[in-house]
Amino acid sequence: MARISSAMIDRSVEFLLLTGSVLDQRRMAHFTGEGEAAGVVAALAAHRTADGGYAYALEPDVKGPAAQPLSVMAALEILDQVGEVGRDERLLGWLAARSAPDGGVPDLLASIEAYPRPPWVAAPAQDRGGLLTTARIAGLLHRHGVADAWLAGADRFCRAAIDALEATHPYEVFSVVAYLDHVPDRDWAAAAAARIGAIVRETGLVLLDPADRGQASPPGYAEDEHHLACDFAPNPRSLAAGWFTDAEIGAALDHRAGEQAADGGWPIHYRRWSPAIEQQARPGFTLAALRVLRAWDS
């Protein structure tokens, strides 16, 4: 059953034209087939920093001119969506220079504390990597066949961290899935995915019935911040798709399609710390919702 329609997309385009940045609008144009990848790449370049990273609120919660691993992760996701991930020596050098001894990069660098940020955000210990950023960055590089010494170290970090994982949270799992979906060792990835999927279900990280508003959100998340099966499995080819029944995926997709607001955009559910965050973040959430619905309709 198709859950995404031309009328739904038209309403989203209007929303992005009203609220989106240049990059948001370029991404939407590429999604609809009206724009080329080159336009997205050109708009993304405005977020590039002199040291080879990315900054300038590319990730809405990460402000300021100092490049951050979370912003690099966001940049690679966008490049992946338009098929433009390649070998970027400056970016690989940036990652290598900021990696911890274990091979991973911290999710945030200490420079985050010099700029506006959510009050609950602080730089983690800088002597160890973060799975949230390292896994997704590494997974995207693997997807596009990029080989590098930094990636070899990141693989060692990710494999050890995933094998040791006993407790986690949704955003970390999303990145772990992105890694497992593309890492070359498919037997290990399948076994790891099965174990992580069991953790997700057994610890209530996924809201299997979107109509059940009584389930508690994961610790540290907003009161009504729940994640659906299609958030963990953004397309039917993902290993995470095997964590859920057809009925569970169908309920999640129906709910996500029904979340489109009257203005054509999708809502955000995470904690807001500035009046500007909702407008800055909703275009990206809208594009993400459309991409998931299209992937599962294909």
Contacts in CASP RR format, 6 or more apart in sequence:
PFRMAT RR
TARGET T0000
AUTHOR 0000-0000-0000
METHOD contacts of the structure
MODEL  1
MARISSAMIDRSVEFLLLTGSVLDQRRMAHFTGEGEAAGVVAALAAHRTA
DGGYAYALEPDVKGPAAQPLSVMAALEILDQVGEVGRDERLLGWLAARSA
PDGGVPDLLASIEAYPRPPWVAAPAQDRGGLLTTARIAGLLHRHGVADAW
LAGADRFCRAAIDALEATHPYEVFSVVAYLDHVPDRDWAAAAAARIGAIV
RETGLVLLDPADRGQASPPGYAEDEHHLACDFAPNPRSLAAGWFTDAEIG
AALDHRAGEQAADGGWPIHYRRWSPAIEQQARPGFTLAALRVLRAWDS
2 297 0 8 1.000
3 253 0 8 1.000
3 254 0 8 1.000
3 256 0 8 1.000
3 257 0 8 1.000
3 293 0 8 1.000
3 296 0 8 1.000
3 297 0 8 1.000
4 257 0 8 1.000
4 290 0 8 1.000
4 293 0 8 1.000
4 294 0 8 1.000
4 297 0 8 1.000
8 257 0 8 1.000
8 260 0 8 1.000
8 290 0 8 1.000
9 32 0 8 1.000
9 290 0 8 1.000
11 260 0 8 1.000
11 263 0 8 1.000
11 264 0 8 1.000
11 265 0 8 1.000
12 28 0 8 1.000
12 260 0 8 1.000
12 264 0 8 1.000
12 265 0 8 1.000
12 286 0 8 1.000
12 290 0 8 1.000
13 28 0 8 1.000
13 32 0 8 1.000
14 264 0 8 1.000
15 263 0 8 1.000
15 264 0 8 1.000
15 265 0 8 1.000
15 282 0 8 1.000
15 283 0 8 1.000
15 286 0 8 1.000
16 24 0 8 1.000
16 25 0 8 1.000
16 28 0 8 1.000
16 283 0 8 1.000
16 286 0 8 1.000
16 287 0 8 1.000
17 25 0 8 1.000
18 263 0 8 1.000
19 279 0 8 1.000
19 282 0 8 1.000
19 283 0 8 1.000
20 283 0 8 1.000
21 43 0 8 1.000
21 280 0 8 1.000
21 283 0 8 1.000
22 43 0 8 1.000
22 46 0 8 1.000
23 40 0 8 1.000
23 43 0 8 1.000
23 44 0 8 1.000
23 46 0 8 1.000
23 47 0 8 1.000
23 58 0 8 1.000
23 78 0 8 1.000
24 283 0 8 1.000
24 284 0 8 1.000
24 287 0 8 1.000
26 35 0 8 1.000
26 39 0 8 1.000
26 40 0 8 1.000
26 42 0 8 1.000
26 43 0 8 1.000
27 40 0 8 1.000
27 43 0 8 1.000
27 78 0 8 1.000
27 81 0 8 1.000
27 82 0 8 1.000
27 284 0 8 1.000
27 287 0 8 1.000
28 283 0 8 1.000
28 287 0 8 1.000
29 35 0 8 1.000
29 39 0 8 1.000
30 36 0 8 1.000
30 37 0 8 1.000
30 39 0 8 1.000
30 40 0 8 1.000
30 81 0 8 1.000
30 82 0 8 1.000
31 287 0 8 1.000
31 290 0 8 1.000
31 291 0 8 1.000
37 82 0 8 1.000
37 83 0 8 1.000
37 84 0 8 1.000
40 78 0 8 1.000
40 79 0 8 1.000
40 81 0 8 1.000
40 82 0 8 1.000
40 84 0 8 1.000
41 79 0 8 1.000
41 82 0 8 1.000
41 84 0 8 1.000
44 54 0 8 1.000
44 58 0 8 1.000
44 75 0 8 1.000
44 78 0 8 1.000
44 79 0 8 1.000
46 56 0 8 1.000
47 54 0 8 1.000
47 55 0 8 1.000
47 56 0 8 1.000
47 58 0 8 1.000
47 71 0 8 1.000
47 75 0 8 1.000
48 54 0 8 1.000
49 55 0 8 1.000
49 56 0 8 1.000
49 65 0 8 1.000
49 66 0 8 1.000
49 67 0 8 1.000
51 67 0 8 1.000
51 94 0 8 1.000
52 67 0 8 1.000
52 90 0 8 1.000
52 91 0 8 1.000
52 93 0 8 1.000
52 94 0 8 1.000
53 67 0 8 1.000
53 71 0 8 1.000
53 72 0 8 1.000
53 75 0 8 1.000
53 90 0 8 1.000
53 91 0 8 1.000
53 94 0 8 1.000
54 67 0 8 1.000
54 68 0 8 1.000
54 71 0 8 1.000
54 72 0 8 1.000
54 74 0 8 1.000
54 75 0 8 1.000
55 62 0 8 1.000
55 64 0 8 1.000
55 65 0 8 1.000
55 66 0 8 1.000
55 67 0 8 1.000
55 68 0 8 1.000
55 71 0 8 1.000
56 64 0 8 1.000
56 65 0 8 1.000
57 63 0 8 1.000
57 64 0 8 1.000
57 280 0 8 1.000
58 71 0 8 1.000
58 74 0 8 1.000
58 75 0 8 1.000
59 68 0 8 1.000
59 70 0 8 1.000
59 71 0 8 1.000
59 73 0 8 1.000
59 74 0 8 1.000
60 277 0 8 1.000
60 280 0 8 1.000
60 281 0 8 1.000
61 117 0 8 1.000
61 118 0 8 1.000
61 121 0 8 1.000
61 273 0 8 1.000
61 277 0 8 1.000
61 281 0 8 1.000
62 68 0 8 1.000
62 70 0 8 1.000
62 71 0 8 1.000
62 108 0 8 1.000
62 112 0 8 1.000
62 117 0 8 1.000
63 115 0 8 1.000
63 116 0 8 1.000
63 117 0 8 1.000
64 115 0 8 1.000
64 116 0 8 1.000
65 115 0 8 1.000
66 109 0 8 1.000
66 111 0 8 1.000
66 112 0 8 1.000
66 114 0 8 1.000
66 115 0 8 1.000
67 94 0 8 1.000
67 109 0 8 1.000
68 108 0 8 1.000
68 109 0 8 1.000
68 111 0 8 1.000
68 112 0 8 1.000
69 95 0 8 1.000
69 98 0 8 1.000
69 105 0 8 1.000
69 106 0 8 1.000
69 107 0 8 1.000
69 108 0 8 1.000
69 109 0 8 1.000
69 130 0 8 1.000
69 133 0 8 1.000
69 134 0 8 1.000
69 137 0 8 1.000
70 107 0 8 1.000
70 108 0 8 1.000
70 132 0 8 1.000
70 133 0 8 1.000
72 91 0 8 1.000
72 94 0 8 1.000
72 95 0 8 1.000
72 133 0 8 1.000
72 137 0 8 1.000
73 132 0 8 1.000
73 133 0 8 1.000
73 136 0 8 1.000
73 137 0 8 1.000
73 175 0 8 1.000
76 85 0 8 1.000
76 136 0 8 1.000
76 137 0 8 1.000
76 140 0 8 1.000
76 141 0 8 1.000
77 136 0 8 1.000
77 140 0 8 1.000
79 85 0 8 1.000
79 86 0 8 1.000
79 140 0 8 1.000
80 140 0 8 1.000
80 143 0 8 1.000
80 144 0 8 1.000
81 291 0 8 1.000
83 144 0 8 1.000
85 140 0 8 1.000
85 141 0 8 1.000
85 143 0 8 1.000
85 144 0 8 1.000
85 146 0 8 1.000
86 144 0 8 1.000
86 146 0 8 1.000
87 146 0 8 1.000
87 148 0 8 1.000
92 146 0 8 1.000
92 148 0 8 1.000
92 150 0 8 1.000
92 151 0 8 1.000
93 150 0 8 1.000
95 105 0 8 1.000
95 137 0 8 1.000
95 150 0 8 1.000
95 154 0 8 1.000
96 149 0 8 1.000
96 150 0 8 1.000
98 105 0 8 1.000
98 106 0 8 1.000
98 109 0 8 1.000
99 105 0 8 1.000
99 129 0 8 1.000
99 150 0 8 1.000
99 153 0 8 1.000
99 154 0 8 1.000
100 106 0 8 1.000
100 126 0 8 1.000
100 127 0 8 1.000
100 128 0 8 1.000
100 129 0 8 1.000
101 127 0 8 1.000
101 128 0 8 1.000
102 128 0 8 1.000
102 129 0 8 1.000
102 156 0 8 1.000
102 157 0 8 1.000
102 160 0 8 1.000
103 129 0 8 1.000
103 134 0 8 1.000
103 153 0 8 1.000
103 154 0 8 1.000
103 156 0 8 1.000
103 157 0 8 1.000
104 128 0 8 1.000
104 129 0 8 1.000
104 130 0 8 1.000
104 134 0 8 1.000
104 153 0 8 1.000
104 154 0 8 1.000
104 157 0 8 1.000
104 158 0 8 1.000
105 129 0 8 1.000
105 130 0 8 1.000
105 133 0 8 1.000
105 134 0 8 1.000
105 137 0 8 1.000
105 154 0 8 1.000
106 123 0 8 1.000
106 124 0 8 1.000
106 125 0 8 1.000
106 126 0 8 1.000
106 128 0 8 1.000
106 129 0 8 1.000
106 130 0 8 1.000
106 133 0 8 1.000
107 124 0 8 1.000
107 129 0 8 1.000
107 130 0 8 1.000
107 132 0 8 1.000
107 133 0 8 1.000
108 121 0 8 1.000
108 122 0 8 1.000
108 123 0 8 1.000
108 124 0 8 1.000
109 123 0 8 1.000
109 126 0 8 1.000
110 123 0 8 1.000
110 126 0 8 1.000
111 123 0 8 1.000
112 121 0 8 1.000
112 122 0 8 1.000
112 123 0 8 1.000
113 122 0 8 1.000
113 123 0 8 1.000
116 274 0 8 1.000
118 271 0 8 1.000
118 273 0 8 1.000
119 273 0 8 1.000
120 220 0 8 1.000
120 271 0 8 1.000
120 273 0 8 1.000
124 130 0 8 1.000
129 157 0 8 1.000
130 161 0 8 1.000
131 158 0 8 1.000
131 161 0 8 1.000
131 162 0 8 1.000
131 165 0 8 1.000
131 172 0 8 1.000
131 175 0 8 1.000
131 176 0 8 1.000
132 171 0 8 1.000
132 172 0 8 1.000
132 175 0 8 1.000
133 175 0 8 1.000
134 154 0 8 1.000
134 157 0 8 1.000
134 158 0 8 1.000
134 175 0 8 1.000
135 158 0 8 1.000
135 161 0 8 1.000
135 162 0 8 1.000
135 172 0 8 1.000
135 175 0 8 1.000
135 176 0 8 1.000
135 178 0 8 1.000
135 179 0 8 1.000
136 174 0 8 1.000
136 175 0 8 1.000
136 178 0 8 1.000
136 179 0 8 1.000
137 154 0 8 1.000
138 151 0 8 1.000
138 154 0 8 1.000
138 155 0 8 1.000
138 158 0 8 1.000
138 179 0 8 1.000
138 183 0 8 1.000
139 178 0 8 1.000
139 179 0 8 1.000
139 181 0 8 1.000
139 182 0 8 1.000
139 183 0 8 1.000
140 178 0 8 1.000
140 182 0 8 1.000
141 148 0 8 1.000
141 151 0 8 1.000
142 151 0 8 1.000
142 179 0 8 1.000
142 182 0 8 1.000
142 183 0 8 1.000
142 184 0 8 1.000
143 181 0 8 1.000
143 182 0 8 1.000
155 183 0 8 1.000
158 179 0 8 1.000
158 183 0 8 1.000
159 188 0 8 1.000
162 176 0 8 1.000
162 179 0 8 1.000
162 180 0 8 1.000
162 192 0 8 1.000
162 196 0 8 1.000
163 192 0 8 1.000
165 176 0 8 1.000
165 196 0 8 1.000
165 199 0 8 1.000
166 199 0 8 1.000
167 199 0 8 1.000
167 203 0 8 1.000
168 176 0 8 1.000
168 196 0 8 1.000
168 199 0 8 1.000
168 205 0 8 1.000
169 205 0 8 1.000
169 218 0 8 1.000
169 219 0 8 1.000
169 220 0 8 1.000
169 221 0 8 1.000
170 205 0 8 1.000
170 206 0 8 1.000
170 218 0 8 1.000
170 221 0 8 1.000
170 227 0 8 1.000
170 231 0 8 1.000
170 232 0 8 1.000
173 196 0 8 1.000
173 200 0 8 1.000
173 205 0 8 1.000
173 232 0 8 1.000
174 231 0 8 1.000
174 232 0 8 1.000
176 196 0 8 1.000
177 193 0 8 1.000
177 196 0 8 1.000
177 232 0 8 1.000
177 233 0 8 1.000
177 238 0 8 1.000
177 239 0 8 1.000
177 240 0 8 1.000
180 189 0 8 1.000
180 192 0 8 1.000
180 193 0 8 1.000
180 196 0 8 1.000
180 239 0 8 1.000
181 189 0 8 1.000
181 237 0 8 1.000
181 238 0 8 1.000
181 239 0 8 1.000
181 240 0 8 1.000
183 189 0 8 1.000
189 239 0 8 1.000
190 239 0 8 1.000
193 239 0 8 1.000
193 240 0 8 1.000
193 243 0 8 1.000
197 232 0 8 1.000
197 240 0 8 1.000
197 243 0 8 1.000
199 205 0 8 1.000
200 206 0 8 1.000
200 232 0 8 1.000
200 243 0 8 1.000
201 208 0 8 1.000
201 243 0 8 1.000
204 215 0 8 1.000
204 218 0 8 1.000
205 218 0 8 1.000
205 227 0 8 1.000
206 227 0 8 1.000
206 228 0 8 1.000
206 229 0 8 1.000
206 231 0 8 1.000
206 232 0 8 1.000
206 243 0 8 1.000
206 244 0 8 1.000
207 215 0 8 1.000
207 226 0 8 1.000
207 227 0 8 1.000
207 228 0 8 1.000
208 229 0 8 1.000
208 244 0 8 1.000
208 248 0 8 1.000
208 251 0 8 1.000
209 251 0 8 1.000
210 226 0 8 1.000
210 228 0 8 1.000
210 251 0 8 1.000
210 252 0 8 1.000
210 254 0 8 1.000
210 255 0 8 1.000
211 255 0 8 1.000
213 224 0 8 1.000
215 226 0 8 1.000
217 223 0 8 1.000
217 224 0 8 1.000
217 225 0 8 1.000
217 226 0 8 1.000
218 225 0 8 1.000
221 270 0 8 1.000
221 271 0 8 1.000
222 269 0 8 1.000
222 270 0 8 1.000
222 271 0 8 1.000
224 269 0 8 1.000
225 269 0 8 1.000
225 270 0 8 1.000
225 271 0 8 1.000
226 269 0 8 1.000
228 252 0 8 1.000
228 255 0 8 1.000
228 256 0 8 1.000
229 243 0 8 1.000
229 244 0 8 1.000
229 248 0 8 1.000
229 249 0 8 1.000
229 250 0 8 1.000
229 251 0 8 1.000
229 252 0 8 1.000
230 249 0 8 1.000
230 250 0 8 1.000
230 252 0 8 1.000
230 253 0 8 1.000
230 256 0 8 1.000
230 292 0 8 1.000
230 296 0 8 1.000
231 252 0 8 1.000
231 292 0 8 1.000
232 240 0 8 1.000
232 243 0 8 1.000
232 244 0 8 1.000
233 240 0 8 1.000
233 241 0 8 1.000
233 242 0 8 1.000
233 243 0 8 1.000
233 244 0 8 1.000
233 249 0 8 1.000
234 291 0 8 1.000
234 292 0 8 1.000
234 295 0 8 1.000
235 241 0 8 1.000
235 292 0 8 1.000
235 295 0 8 1.000
235 296 0 8 1.000
236 295 0 8 1.000
236 296 0 8 1.000
236 298 0 8 1.000
241 249 0 8 1.000
244 252 0 8 1.000
249 296 0 8 1.000
253 292 0 8 1.000
253 293 0 8 1.000
253 296 0 8 1.000
256 266 0 8 1.000
256 289 0 8 1.000
256 292 0 8 1.000
256 293 0 8 1.000
257 293 0 8 1.000
259 266 0 8 1.000
259 267 0 8 1.000
259 289 0 8 1.000
260 266 0 8 1.000
260 289 0 8 1.000
261 267 0 8 1.000
264 286 0 8 1.000
265 282 0 8 1.000
265 283 0 8 1.000
265 285 0 8 1.000
265 286 0 8 1.000
266 282 0 8 1.000
266 285 0 8 1.000
266 286 0 8 1.000
266 288 0 8 1.000
266 289 0 8 1.000
267 282 0 8 1.000
267 285 0 8 1.000
268 277 0 8 1.000
268 278 0 8 1.000
268 281 0 8 1.000
268 282 0 8 1.000
268 285 0 8 1.000
272 278 0 8 1.000
END
